[in-house]
């Protein structure tokens, strides 16, 4: 099944073949972010334009919360990924429904990993419940407000090989503006 997203010509969602690798943490479906249709003049222009397209594409999803999650101890990438997946399972159990997210795991200036996430399926949970479900460190969680630019913030490190360790979907969030072909 292909899904087209109005206003973002190259964004598609497709079921991968069993022999084709896809983003770890994104079961069943791989969601491809849109790519630029024009060439930028400098790498900085291209990165800036790609960030804009990524943010605009992600803004089309029906997000409930935006979260920044830190760790008390310096985790490995594998430990950080498992902690994020455990957090989402606890949220799903508390909400009694499926929970999905787009996340990026970044290395901060101090060299420690932290997570940025946009969640869906958490609308019935209070911020205190999302906070209590993350036992690994400090959280900053807010109700998603489309006017505040969270998709651009969450993807700020995605284009940087220096800071972004991992990114992608866990679960399958629904777009607000999609049509099924």
C-alpha positions as CSV (number, residue, x, y, z in Angstrom):
1,X,0.0,0.0,0.0
2,X,1.4,3.4,-1.0
3,X,0.3,6.5,0.8
4,X,0.7,10.0,-0.6
5,X,0.9,13.0,1.6
6,X,-0.6,16.2,0.1
7,X,1.8,19.1,0.0
8,X,4.9,16.8,0.3
9,X,5.3,15.2,-3.1
10,X,8.0,12.6,-2.4
11,X,6.7,11.4,1.0
12,X,5.6,7.7,0.8
13,X,4.9,4.9,3.2
14,X,5.5,1.5,1.9
15,X,5.6,-2.1,3.2
16,X,9.2,-3.4,2.7
17,X,10.0,-6.7,1.2
18,X,11.2,-9.4,3.6
19,X,14.6,-9.3,2.0
20,X,15.0,-5.5,2.2
21,X,16.5,-3.9,5.3
22,X,14.4,-1.2,7.0
23,X,14.8,1.1,9.9
24,X,15.2,-0.8,13.2
25,X,12.4,0.0,15.5
26,X,9.9,0.5,12.7
27,X,8.0,-2.8,12.5
28,X,6.0,-3.7,9.4
29,X,6.3,-0.4,7.6
30,X,9.2,1.8,6.6
31,X,8.2,5.4,6.3
32,X,10.3,7.4,4.0
33,X,10.8,11.1,4.6
34,X,10.6,13.4,1.6
35,X,13.7,14.4,-0.2
36,X,14.4,17.7,-2.0
37,X,13.4,18.0,-5.6
38,X,16.0,20.8,-6.3
39,X,19.7,21.1,-5.8
40,X,21.0,23.6,-3.2
41,X,24.0,25.7,-3.8
42,X,26.0,24.8,-0.7
43,X,25.9,21.9,1.8
44,X,24.6,24.4,4.5
45,X,21.7,25.4,2.2
46,X,20.9,21.7,1.4
47,X,21.0,20.8,5.1
48,X,18.7,23.7,6.0
49,X,16.3,22.8,3.2
50,X,16.2,19.2,4.2
51,X,15.5,20.1,7.8
52,X,12.6,22.2,6.7
53,X,11.2,19.4,4.6
54,X,11.6,16.8,7.4
55,X,9.9,19.1,9.9
56,X,7.0,19.9,7.5
57,X,6.5,16.2,6.7
58,X,6.5,15.2,10.4
59,X,4.1,18.1,11.3
60,X,1.5,16.2,9.2
61,X,1.2,13.5,11.9
62,X,-1.3,13.6,14.7
63,X,1.2,13.9,17.6
64,X,0.1,14.1,21.3
65,X,3.3,14.9,23.2
66,X,6.9,16.0,22.6
67,X,9.5,14.7,24.9
68,X,13.2,15.1,25.7
69,X,14.5,12.2,27.8
70,X,17.9,12.0,29.4
71,X,19.8,9.2,31.2
72,X,21.3,9.2,34.7
73,X,24.3,7.2,33.5
74,X,25.9,7.2,30.1
75,X,24.2,4.5,28.1
76,X,25.2,2.7,25.0
77,X,23.1,3.2,21.9
78,X,21.6,-0.2,22.4
79,X,20.7,0.6,26.1
80,X,19.2,3.9,25.1
81,X,17.1,2.2,22.4
82,X,15.8,-0.4,24.8
83,X,15.0,2.2,27.4
84,X,12.9,4.1,24.8
85,X,11.1,1.0,23.7
86,X,10.4,0.1,27.4
87,X,9.0,3.6,28.0
88,X,6.7,3.3,25.0
89,X,5.4,-0.1,26.3
90,X,4.7,1.4,29.7
91,X,2.9,4.3,28.1
92,X,0.8,1.8,26.0
93,X,-0.1,-0.2,29.1
94,X,-1.1,3.0,31.0
95,X,-3.1,4.4,28.0
96,X,-4.5,1.0,27.2
97,X,-3.9,1.6,23.5
98,X,-1.2,1.5,20.9
99,X,1.5,4.1,21.3
100,X,3.9,5.1,18.5
101,X,6.6,7.7,18.1
102,X,9.2,9.4,15.9
103,X,12.5,9.7,17.8
104,X,16.0,10.7,17.4
105,X,18.8,9.6,19.8
106,X,21.4,12.3,19.9
107,X,24.8,12.8,21.5
108,X,24.9,16.1,23.3
109,X,27.9,18.4,23.7
110,X,29.0,16.5,26.8
111,X,29.1,13.3,24.8
112,X,26.0,11.7,26.6
113,X,23.1,10.3,24.7
114,X,19.6,11.8,25.0
115,X,16.3,11.1,23.2
116,X,13.9,13.5,21.5
117,X,10.5,12.0,20.7
118,X,7.1,12.9,19.3
119,X,4.4,10.5,20.6
120,X,1.0,9.5,19.4
121,X,-1.6,7.5,21.4
122,X,-0.8,9.3,24.6
123,X,-3.5,12.0,24.5
124,X,-5.3,10.5,27.5
125,X,-2.2,10.5,29.7
126,X,-1.2,13.4,31.9
127,X,2.4,14.7,31.6
128,X,3.1,13.3,35.1
129,X,2.2,9.8,33.8
130,X,4.6,10.1,30.9
131,X,7.3,11.4,33.2
132,X,6.8,8.6,35.8
133,X,7.1,6.0,33.1
134,X,10.7,7.2,32.3
135,X,12.9,5.9,35.2
136,X,16.2,6.5,33.5
137,X,16.8,10.3,34.1
138,X,15.4,13.7,33.6
139,X,12.5,14.4,31.3
140,X,11.0,17.5,29.6
141,X,7.6,16.6,28.3
142,X,4.9,18.9,26.9
143,X,1.6,18.5,25.1
144,X,2.2,18.8,21.4
145,X,1.4,22.2,20.0
146,X,1.8,22.4,16.2
147,X,2.6,26.1,16.4
148,X,5.8,25.6,18.5
149,X,8.0,23.7,15.9
150,X,8.6,20.4,17.7
151,X,9.1,18.4,14.5
152,X,11.9,20.7,13.5
153,X,13.5,20.5,16.9
154,X,13.2,16.6,17.1
155,X,14.9,16.3,13.7
156,X,17.6,19.0,14.3
157,X,20.4,16.3,14.6
158,X,19.1,13.8,12.0
159,X,21.3,15.2,9.3
160,X,24.4,15.4,11.5
161,X,26.6,12.3,11.5
162,X,28.4,13.9,14.5
163,X,25.4,14.1,16.9
164,X,22.6,11.8,15.6
165,X,23.1,8.1,16.6
166,X,19.7,6.8,15.6
167,X,16.3,8.0,14.4
168,X,13.1,6.6,13.1
169,X,9.6,5.5,13.9
170,X,8.6,3.0,16.6
171,X,5.1,1.8,15.8
172,X,3.1,3.4,13.0
173,X,1.7,6.9,13.7
174,X,-1.2,8.1,11.5
175,X,-0.9,11.2,9.3
176,X,-3.6,13.8,9.6
177,X,-3.4,14.6,5.9
178,X,-3.0,11.3,4.0
179,X,-4.8,9.5,1.2
180,X,-4.6,5.8,0.4
181,X,-4.0,4.9,-3.2
